[in-house]
Amino acid sequence: MKKREITFLTVALILGAVIGGLIGDMVGSFLPEGAVKTLFTKSIEIGFKPFTLELYALIFTLGLMVKINFVSILMIIFVIVYFRWWYI
């Protein structure tokens, strides 16, 4: 696999997860209360909370949280299937 393809796949997976999360939240906001709304709006946060390092003249803050929901996972699977179909 070429470096260009790996970069494209990484960017596509990240965009797929972000777009899937947005779609899941938008669809979930229009649904009535129930199991389907919970499926679309329930998300898991993976990562670590912001860490702050205060020095005399500088303050560094570092943190990363990834919020994954059902539609994000579906979009990631779609990107992987599309990538395998297109490049292999």
N, C-alpha and C positions, 0 to 999 in steps of 0.2 A: 504494500500500500504506500502510495506516495505521500510526502509531507503535505502537499496541497489537499489531498483527499482527507487526511486526518484532521487538518484544520477545518475544512468544510464540514465534516461530520460533527466535530466538537461544537462549532457555532450553530449548526442545525439542531443538535440535541438541546442546547441551551435555549435557543429561540422556541423550539417545540415545547419545552417545559414551561417557559414564560407565557406563551400564547395559550397553551392548554390551561394553565392556571387562571388566566383572564377569562377564557371562555367558560370554565367551570364556575367561577364566581358570578359571571353575568347570567348564565342560565339558572344557577341556583337562586339568584335574587328574584326571578320571575315565578318560581315554582311555589306551590302551597306547601305548608308544613307537612312533613312526612318523611318516609324512608328515602324517597328519591332526592328530595332536597338535601337531606343529610349526606347522601352519597356524593352529590356534586359540591357541597360546601365544606364538608369535613376535610381538614388538611393536617398534615404532620409537619412539624418544624424540626429540621435536622441542622445541627451546627453548634456554634458556641457563641455565647453572649459577648458583647463588646468588652475588650480588655483595654484598660487605659494605663499608660506608662507616663508619669509626669516627671520630667527632668527640669532643670532650672529654667531654661529658656524655651524648651520644646515640650509639647504634649502629643503623644502618639496614641491613637485609638485604633484598635483592630478588632473586627468581628465579622462573622459570616453566618447567615442563616438561610437555609433553603426551605421553602414552603412547597410541599408536594401534595396535590390532590388527585382524585381519580382521573380527571380529564388530562392532567399533566402526564400521568403514566401512559394513558392511551396515546397521546401525541408523541411521546418518546418512542413507543412501540411503532407507531406509524412512520416516524422518521427512520428508524432502523430498517423496517421492511422496505421502505422506499429506497434507502441507500443501497441495500443489498440488491434490489431489483435493478436499479439504475447502473451501478458500478460493477456488479459481478455477473 
